Amino acid sequence: MGHRRRMIAVVVLVPVLVALALWAFAWPAARTAPRDLPLGVAGPAAAVTQVEQELSAREGAFEIHRYADEAAARDAVEDRTVYGAVVVTAQGPKLLTASAASPLVAQLLTQAVTTQAEQSGARVTTVDVVPAAANDPRGAAFGASVLPLALAGVAAGAVVTLLGLRGVRAAGALLGSAALVGVVAAAITHSWLGVLTGDWWTEAAALGLTTLAVSGAVAGLAALLGTPGIGLGGLTVVLIGNPFSGASGAPQLLPEPAGTIGQWLPPGAGASLLRSVSFFDGAAALGPALTLTWWAALGLGAVLLGSALRRRTEDGNSEPVATAEREPALAN
């Protein structure tokens, strides 16, 4: 009877996992489109109003931010407040983009603004304010770096659990492995591949924090739920967090609520933090850094709590050995 139940479980579970993986990976990719994508406009009031009306024709595609002049719009792009900005000038519209924020978004903005301008016979000048790395102009290598970090975190959390490390020792092992992963990942992506261009140690810290957020979550769930916690943590991070991260494009290109959920999970927050520290001098880094810190803190806290609960349970189950005192025998 036991073997039959296991067989049925395998037959049912595998298609469910395949369906979940296809939904998580294929659904966002098939529905990629701008949704409330932050875009700035600047220039004379009358011209800006016309541009806003033209962009608003694509209902729900853009979230328009108005700026006084090109300098203010450029600052907004560099601060990651907007992905780009349309500046109306006497010579025609100028488009400010930031391919470092997302090469795909920069391409979409260029196509949308150019098509709109061609209808009125204008010519668009495009300026890449914050360009992507020269060795990774399409952002392919950057997007591909998210999954290895997630897998490294899952592996570290699983190994710590399966080796039987608990409490402070488990937390120390997770911290040490995350720090080492950060250094190795920075050496590969920055020093060797040239995919990242920011401060080396800051990038290593961001990569390490991302790994710690994942490994802490996996080990914490395992400490509280047992071995099934490894599977739950791994599935959440790899099957949900990775495709919802928006690392290859942008969260605003994913269907809702995928984009929002992705930024709440370590892969999405890690990708956003890495972009900020590598290309934008830390602009807009606080939000994703806090998200990763919360994941890491809660995960390590769960590891310590699980160890304390298990120790209390073991102490409660151990019965003290009763020692019977012999009464002295009466002498006849």
N, C-alpha and C positions, 0 to 999 in steps of 0.2 A: 504493500500500500504506500509506503514511504517513497519507493522509487517511482511509482506512478505519479505521485504528487509533484515530485521534482521534475519529471518529464513534462508534465502539463505546465509547470511554472516556467520552464525554459521556453517551451513552444509559444507561450503567451507573452513572456517578458521581452523576447528578442524583437518581435514586430512592434511592440509598444516603444521600445528604445529607438528603433529605426524611425518610427513615425515622429517621435519627439525630436530626434536629430534633424530630420528633414524640415519639420516645422520651424525649428529654431534657426537653422542656417538658410534654408531656401526661401522662407516667407519674407524676411527682411530684404533679402537680395532682390526678390521679384517685385517688391513694392518700394524700391528706392526712388525718392523724389523729394524736392525741398518742401519742408513744412515749417512755417514760421521761422525761416532762416534769417537771422539778424543781418540786415543790410542797411548801410548808411547812404544818405543823399546830402549833397551840399551845393551851395550856389545861390543865385538870386531867388527871392521868394517865389516869384511867378513861375520861373523855370523849374524850380524844385517841386512845386505843386503839380505841374504837368507830369514830371517824371514819376512822382508818387502815384498819380492816377494810372499811368501806364503800367507800373509794376503791380499795382493793386488789382489789375485786371486778371492776373493769375491768382485767383482766390486762394488764400491760405498758404501761398508759397513763401512769402517774405514778411518779415517783421521790420517795418521801416523805422529808422532812427534818423532824425534830421540834425544836421550840424551847420554851423555858421559859415565855415569855409573849408578849403582843402586841408589846411593844417590840422584842424580839429578832427576831420574825418580820418586823416592819416593816423593821428594819435589813437583814435578809437579802434582802428584796425590793429595797431601795434599792441594795444591793451587787451585784445581779444574780446572787445565788446561787440564787434561786428566782424563778419567774415570778409567783407569788402564794402566799397562805397562808390557811388556814382557822383562825380563832381561835374557840374554843368559849368562850362567855360565858354568864352567867346569863340574859341576855335572848334568847339564841339564837346561832346561828353568825354570825360576821362574816367576810366574804371580803375579803382585801386583794389588789388587783390592781395591775398596772403596764401600762397601755395603751401607754406609751411603749416598752416592751420588745417588745410585739406586740399591737395591737388585736385581732387574730384570736384569740390565746391568751387574752386577757382575756375575750372573749366566750364562748369554749369553757369556760373555768373557771366563769364565771357560770352558764352553762346547766347544767353538770354538778353543781355544788354546790347550785344552786337546786332542780333535779329531785330530788336525793338528800334534801334537807331537807324538801321537800313531802311525801315519803312518810311522814315522821314527824310531820307537822303543824307544823313549825318555819318561821320566816320568816327569810330571810337578809338581812343588811345588807351592802351592798357599798361599799367605799371604794377609790377609785383613788389609790394612794399616789404614783405617778409618772405623771401623765397625759400623753397625747400632745399634740402641738402643737394649739392651738385651730384653726388653719387647716388642719390635716390630721388630724382625729380618727380616721379609718379607716386611716391610714398608707398611703394609695394613692400620694400624691406621694413619700413616702420610698422606697417600694418601686420606683417608676418611675425613681428617680435612679441606680440601679445600672447599668442598661444604657448610658446616655449616658457614664458614666465608663469603662466597659469599651470602648466604641466609640472614645472619645477616646484611650485608651491604645493600642489597636490601630492607629488612624490615625497617631499619633505615631511608633510603632515602624516602621510601614510607610514613612512619608515619609522618616524618617532613613535607612532602608536604601536606598530607591529613589533618593534624592539622592546616594548614594555617600559619605555621611559615615562616617568610621571613627574608632576609637580615642577619644581624649580629646574630639575635636570632637563625635562622636556622643553620648558620655556627657553632655557639656555641653548639647547640644540637648535631650536627653531630660529632664535636670534642669530646664532653663528652661521647657520646655513644660508639665511636670507642675506646677511652681510656679504658672504662669499659669492653668492649668486649675483648680487649687485655689482661687485667688482669685476667678475668674469664677464657679465653681460655688457658692462660699460667698455671693457677692453675689446670685446668683439665688435659691438655696434659703433662705438666712437673711434677707437684707435685703429682697428683693422678695416672695417667696412666704410667708415666715414659717413654713416647714416645720421648720426647725431652731431651737433655742432656747438653745444653749449659748454658750460663748465663741467669738467670730467667728473669730479667728486659729487657734484650736485646730481648729475645724471645717475651715478652709481647709487646714491642714496634713494632716489626715486625708484629705480629698478629694484633695489633691495626691499624698500617699503611695500611695493606691490607684491613681491614674493612673500613677504611676512604676512601680509593681509590674507593671502590665500592659504598659506601653510597653517597659520594660526586658526583660521576658520575650520579647516579640515581636521586638525588635531583637536580643536575644542569640541567639535561635534562628536568626534570619536570618544573623547573623554567623558562626555555626557550620555551618549547613546550606544557606546560600544562600537564594534567594527562596522556596523551599518552606517555609522556617521561618516566614515571615509567615502563610501559610495554616494551618500547624499551631498556631501561637500563637493566631491569631484564632479558630479553631474551638474550641480548648480553653477559651478565656475566654468566648466568646459562647454557644456551644452547650452547654457543660458548666457553666462557672462561674456564668453568669447564672441559669439555672433551678434550680441546686442551691444558690444562695446563701441561700435562706430569708429574703430581705429583706422579702418581702410577708407572711410569717408568722413562722416560727421554724424553725431547723434540726431541732428535735425533732418537728416536724409532718411532715417528709419521710420517705419510706421509706429504710431503710438499704440501701446505704451512702451514699446521695445526700446526706444531711444532713452526714455527717462529711467527705466529699470536698469539699462546698461550702465548708466552713470552712477547708480547706487551700488553696483557690484565692483569688486576689485579690478577686473580687466579694463572696464570702461574708465574708471577713475584713474587707474594707472596710466592708460594711454593719454588721457587729458593732462595729467600732471607731467608726463614726460615731454609732451609737446610744449608745455609752458616753460619748463626749465631749459629745454634744449634750444628753442627757437625764439622765445619771447621774453627772455630775461626774467622769468618767474611770474609774468603777468597772468592773472586768473588762476594761480596755482593753489590758493588757499582752500577753495572748496574741495577739489579732489584730494588734496593732502589730508584734510580733516576726515574725509570719507575713508581713506585707507587707514588712517590712524585709529578710527573707531573699529574697523574690522580687525585690525591687529590687536588692539587692546581687549576687545571682547573675546577674541579667540584665545589669547594668552590667559585671560581671566577664567575662561571656561576650562582651560587645561588645569589651572591651579585648583579651581572649584571641584572638577571631576576627581582629581587626586585626593582632595580632602574628604569628599563624600565616600570614595572607595575605602580610604583608610578608616573612616568611622564605621563603615559597614563591616569591614574585616575585624575591627576591634570588638564590635558588638556580637559578631558570630563566634568569637573565640571564648569558650567557657573556661573559667578558672578551674584548675585542678584542685579538688577538695582533698585536704590532708586530714586524715582521721588520727586523732591522738589516742594512743593506747592507754587504757587505764591500767594502773599497776595491778598485777595479779595478787590476790590475797594469799598469804602464806598459810598453809595448813598448820 
